[in-house]
Amino acid sequence: MMLLTPPDVRGTEVFTRMPDHFRRTGIRSDWADANRGGQPTDSFLEGPVFDAAGNLFVTDIPFGRIFRIDPKGEWEQIAEWAGEPNGMKFLNDRELLVTDYRNGLMACDIASGVVRPYLERRNSERFKGVNDLTFDSRGNLYFTDQGQTGLHDPTGRLYRLRPDGQLDMLLGNVPSPNGVALSPDERVLYLGVTRGNQVWRVPLLDDGSVAKVSAFFTSHGPSGPDGLAVDCTGRVIVANPGLGVAWVLNHLAEPEVVLRSCSGASLTNVAFGGADRRTLYCTESVSGSVLRATLEEPGMPIHRAARSREASRSAVHGAPAPAQSPSIDGDNP
């Protein structure tokens, strides 16, 4: 019988907290009423992603806001709209692609704060409530459509939007699909399944289909895996808000490192930053903080959309136009 090595349990430190003047104290929101049981919620941070200058961008779901945090931890609000933004990745140097639970996929200009539709509907049907996203090196966009699904209603979806505009539903039976991340060779997609308290392993086949999807990791507690990241060795980092930890899992899903929150128990998402991408930043949504810890291995580079698709798509209808080349930008925080 193989004996498992106990994980290295480590702490985190507070990098920065949301300033009081940005907190919406005493203001109710539809999102908090539905997802926080009506508890007072002055903010709920998600969607961490870095730009090339080392600025960290985060979303505030219930109040429809995006913030930029500079390397010193100073906050600036760059956008606010009637939405519920969650995950983010860069489309290009000037725009973030945002999974907006209320409106679908939206693009936000980080200089002007202008938000426009990117993909609001599928075949004229609204999404359940999109949640998180990632690009591969060829410009394919993978995103989750979570809504209010769970074990009572396992109909959450995983989509792939190709550079030519084709939208494929890869999975339609997920009890609360959440974070997404790709293995270094991009042959496997890892999927956070929050209400199933698991991370699923989704093999991506050469013909574009998926098969033999399995439960890679099983957690426990009141709320399961949320945001995900992958390091350059293929280890999967899992934010687990129900436990206030981030798991660092090897290729056998064994926890090698467990990072414990030093402020609040709701670690919602993770992103690698710093000059060498070895610092893991975690959004902690209850305290409105960003935590950090140093890991031995750097995170994988974050890819962007194909330039040609973004240049030629229709902003009016939110439908990407056919791409002419698979040109890709790589995010390098």
LINWOZI-V866556 format. One record per pair of residues at least 24 apart in sequence whose C-alpha atoms are under 10 Angstrom apart, sorted by the first residue. I is the first residue (numbers start at 1). GAP is how many residues later the second one is. Records with the same first field share a line. If there is no record, write none. Layout:
I->GAP, GAP
This chain:
4->250, 251, 252
5->249, 250, 251
6->248, 249, 250, 251, 252
7->240, 241, 242, 247, 248, 249, 250, 251, 252
8->240, 247, 248, 249, 250, 251
9->236, 238, 246, 247, 248, 249, 250, 251
10->235, 236, 247, 248, 249, 250, 251, 283, 284
11->234, 247, 248, 249, 250, 251, 280, 281, 282, 283
12->233, 247, 248, 249, 250, 251, 268, 269, 270, 278, 279, 280, 281, 282
13->247, 248, 249, 250, 268, 269, 277, 278, 279, 280, 281
14->247, 248, 249, 267, 268, 270, 275, 276, 277, 278, 279
15->56, 57, 58, 266, 267, 274, 275, 276, 277, 278
16->53, 55, 56, 57, 58, 59, 272, 273, 274, 275, 276
17->56, 57, 58, 266, 267, 270, 271, 272, 273, 274
18->25, 27, 49, 51, 55, 56, 57, 58, 269, 270, 271, 272
19->55, 56, 57, 269, 270
20->268
22->45, 53, 54, 55
23->37, 40, 265
24->38, 39
27->36
28->34, 35
29->32, 33, 34
30->32, 33, 54
31->30, 31, 32, 52, 53, 70, 71
32->29, 30, 31
33->29
34->114
35->27, 113
41->244, 245, 246, 247
42->243, 244, 245, 246
43->242, 243, 244, 245, 246
44->42, 222, 224, 239, 240, 241, 242, 243, 244, 245
45->40, 41, 221, 222, 223, 224, 237, 238, 239, 240, 241, 242, 243, 244, 245
46->39, 40, 41, 42, 86, 180, 181, 221, 222, 223, 224, 236, 237, 238, 239, 242, 244
47->38, 39, 40, 41, 42, 51, 52, 84, 85, 86, 132, 180, 221, 222, 223, 224, 235, 236
48->38, 39, 40, 41, 179, 220, 221, 222, 223, 224, 225, 233, 234, 235, 242
49->38, 39, 40, 41, 47, 220, 221, 222, 223, 224, 232, 253, 282, 284
50->38, 39, 40, 221, 222, 223, 224, 231, 252, 281, 282, 283
51->38, 39, 41, 42, 43, 45, 222, 251, 280, 281, 282
52->41, 221, 223, 278, 279, 280, 281
53->221, 222, 279, 280
54->219, 220, 221, 278, 279
55->218, 219, 278
56->215, 217, 225, 234, 277
57->31, 32, 39, 53
58->27, 28, 29, 30, 211, 225, 232
59->25, 26, 27, 28, 29, 39, 224
60->24, 25, 26, 225, 228
61->24, 25, 26, 39, 40, 224
62->24
64->36, 38
65->48
66->30, 32, 42, 44, 47
67->43
68->42
69->221
71->202, 203
73->217
77->33, 36
78->30, 31, 32, 33, 34, 35, 36
79->29, 30, 31, 32, 33, 34, 35, 36
80->28, 33, 34, 35
81->32, 33, 34
84->45, 46, 47
85->45, 46, 47
86->44, 45, 46, 47, 183
87->43, 44, 45, 46, 47, 56, 57, 91, 92, 93, 140, 182
88->43, 44, 45, 46
89->43, 44, 45, 46, 213, 214, 215, 216, 242
90->44, 45, 212, 213, 214, 215, 239, 240, 241
91->44, 48, 212, 213, 214, 215, 216, 219, 237, 238, 239, 240
92->211, 212, 213, 214, 215, 218, 236, 237, 238, 239
93->211, 236, 238
96->208
97->36, 37, 207, 208
98->32, 33, 34, 35
99->30, 31, 32, 33, 34, 44, 45, 46
100->29, 30, 31, 32
101->26, 27, 28, 29, 30, 31, 44, 45, 46
102->24, 25, 26, 27, 28, 45
103->24, 25, 26, 27
104->24, 25, 26, 27, 41, 214
105->24, 25, 26, 27, 28, 38, 213
106->209, 212
107->208, 211
116->199, 200, 202
117->197, 198, 199, 200, 201, 202
118->192, 195, 196, 197, 198, 199, 200, 201, 202
119->42, 195, 196, 197, 198, 199, 200, 201
120->197, 198, 199
121->196, 197, 198
122->45, 196, 197
123->44
127->29, 30
128->27, 28, 29
129->27, 28
130->26, 27, 28, 29, 47, 48
131->45, 46, 47, 48, 49, 95, 96
132->26, 45, 46, 47, 48, 49, 59, 60, 94, 95, 96, 137
133->25, 26, 27, 45, 46, 47, 48, 94
134->26, 45, 46, 47, 48, 55, 95, 168, 169, 170, 171
135->25, 26, 27, 45, 46, 47, 167, 168, 169, 170, 171, 193, 195
136->45, 46, 47, 48, 49, 50, 166, 167, 168, 169, 192, 194
137->48, 49, 164, 165, 166, 167, 168, 169, 189, 190, 191, 192, 193
138->24, 25, 165, 166, 167, 168, 187, 188, 189, 190, 191
139->24, 25, 164, 165, 166, 167, 168, 170, 186, 187, 188, 189, 190
140->24, 25, 26, 27, 163, 164, 165, 166, 186
141->26, 162, 163, 164, 165
142->25, 26, 27, 28, 38, 39, 40, 47
143->26, 34, 35, 36, 37, 38, 48
144->25, 27, 30, 32, 33, 34, 35, 36, 47, 48
145->27, 29, 31, 32, 33
146->28, 29, 30, 31, 32, 47, 48
147->28, 29, 30, 31
148->27, 28, 29, 47
149->24, 25, 26, 27, 28, 45, 46
150->24, 25, 26, 27, 43, 44, 45, 46
151->24, 25, 43, 44, 45, 46
152->43
154->41, 42
156->37
158->33
160->48
161->159
162->143, 144, 147, 158, 160, 161
163->142, 143, 144, 145, 146, 147, 157, 158, 159, 160, 161, 162, 163, 164
164->142, 144, 145, 149, 156, 157, 158, 159, 160, 161, 162
165->144, 148, 154, 155, 156, 157, 158
166->153, 154, 155, 156
167->152, 153
168->40, 41
169->40
170->32, 34, 38, 39, 40, 41
171->31, 38, 39, 40, 42
174->26
176->48, 49, 50
177->48, 49
178->46, 47, 48, 49, 50
179->46, 47, 48, 49, 50, 59, 60, 89, 90, 91
180->46, 47, 48, 49, 50
181->46, 47, 48, 49, 55, 56, 57, 119, 121
182->46, 47, 48, 49, 52, 54, 118
183->46, 47, 48, 49, 50, 51, 52, 53, 117
184->46, 47, 48, 49, 50, 51, 115, 116, 117
185->47, 49
188->25
189->24
190->24, 25, 26, 27, 38, 39, 40, 46, 48
191->24, 25, 34, 35, 36, 37, 47
192->24, 25, 32, 33, 34, 35, 36, 46, 47, 48
193->24, 25, 30, 31, 32, 33, 34
194->25, 28, 29, 30, 31, 32, 33, 46, 47, 48
195->27, 28, 29, 30, 31
196->24, 27, 28, 29
197->24, 25, 26, 27, 28, 29, 43, 45
198->26, 27, 28, 40
199->25, 26, 27, 29, 37, 39, 54
215->38
216->33, 35, 36, 37, 38
217->32, 35, 36, 37, 38
218->35
219->24, 28
223->43
225->42, 43, 44
226->40, 41, 42, 43, 44
227->40, 41, 42, 43, 44, 55, 56
228->40, 41, 42, 43
229->40, 41, 42, 43, 51, 70, 71, 73
230->40, 41, 42, 67, 68, 69, 70, 71
231->41, 46, 47, 64, 65, 66, 67, 68, 69, 70
232->45, 65, 66, 67, 68, 69
233->64, 65, 66, 67
234->63, 65, 66
235->62, 64
236->63
237->32, 33, 34, 43, 62
238->29, 30, 31, 32
239->27, 28, 29, 30, 31, 43, 44, 45
240->25, 26, 27, 28, 29
241->24, 25, 26, 27, 28, 42, 43, 44, 45
242->24, 25, 26
243->24
244->24, 40
245->37
246->24, 34, 36
248->47
257->38
259->33, 34, 35, 36
260->31, 33
261->30, 31, 32
262->29, 30
263->24, 25, 26, 27, 28
264->24, 25
267->24
271->28, 29, 31, 62
272->26, 27, 28, 29, 30, 60, 61
273->25, 26, 59, 60
274->24, 58, 59
275->57, 58
276->56, 57
277->24, 55, 56
300->31, 32
301->29, 30, 31, 32
302->27, 28, 29, 30, 31
303->25, 26, 27, 28, 29
304->24, 25, 26, 27
305->24, 25
